[in-house]
């Protein structure tokens, strides 16, 4: 696994999360639960998904999103979907 690529994706996911939720990037870590520890409302979650899809030129299937529990899960999913790009 490419650690520098992972770190780059992690930083971008945190930047997008921070902007969409209007919270400090320092307040977000990879183990945070997306459903209980991050203050998403349904519109913010939708915006977050759209922002990720646009940033990485990917489509995040709903069934995959339903399995995402932590920030780290999101980073892993993006790494899988962008492998080889």
N, C-alpha and C positions, 0 to 999 in steps of 0.2 A: 504494500500500500504506500502511496506517495504522500509522505507526511507534509511536504510543503504545499501540495495541492489541497490536502485536507485542511490545513491551517488557513489557506486562502478562502476556501469555501466557508469554513467556520466563521471567519471574520466578516464575510459578506452576509451570511445568514444573521449574525448578531447585529450588523449595521441595519439590515432591513427590519428585523424585529424591533430594534430600538426606535427607528423612525416610525414604523406603523403603530407601535404601542405608546410612543412618546414617553419612553423610559430610558434611563441611562444604560449604555452598553455594559458598563461595569456591574450593573445589577442583574445581568443575565449570564448564566453558565450552562454548560452542556447537559447537565443532569436535571435541569428544571423540567417539571411536568407541564406540558402544553395546556392541559385542561384545568389544572388546579393552581399552579404557581405563576402563570402568566395571565395578565388581565385582558384576555381577548374577548371582544363581543363578536357576534357573527359577521358583521361587516369588516371588522379588523382582520379576522381570520381569512376572509375572502380576499381582502387586499394583500395580505401576506402571501397567500398562495399565488396570486396573479403576479406579484412582484418577483417571487422566486422563479416562476415560469418564464417571465420576461428576461430576468438576469441571466438565466442559464439556457434559454431557448429549449425548454423541455415542457412536457405535459405531465402534471402530477395527477395520476388517476385517483379518483375518490376512494377506491378500495385500499389503495396504498396509504393515502392520507389518514384514513380511519385507524391504521395500525401505528401511526406515529404518536409516540407518547412523550418523547423528550426532544430537546434541541439536537442532541447527538443523533437521534433517529433521523431527523431531517437532514443533517449533514451526510449521514451514511446513505440515505436515499438519493440525494443529489449526486454523490460520488458514483453510485451504481448507474444512475440514468445518464451521466455525462462521461462515463468511462469510454475512452477512445476518441473523445471529441477534442 
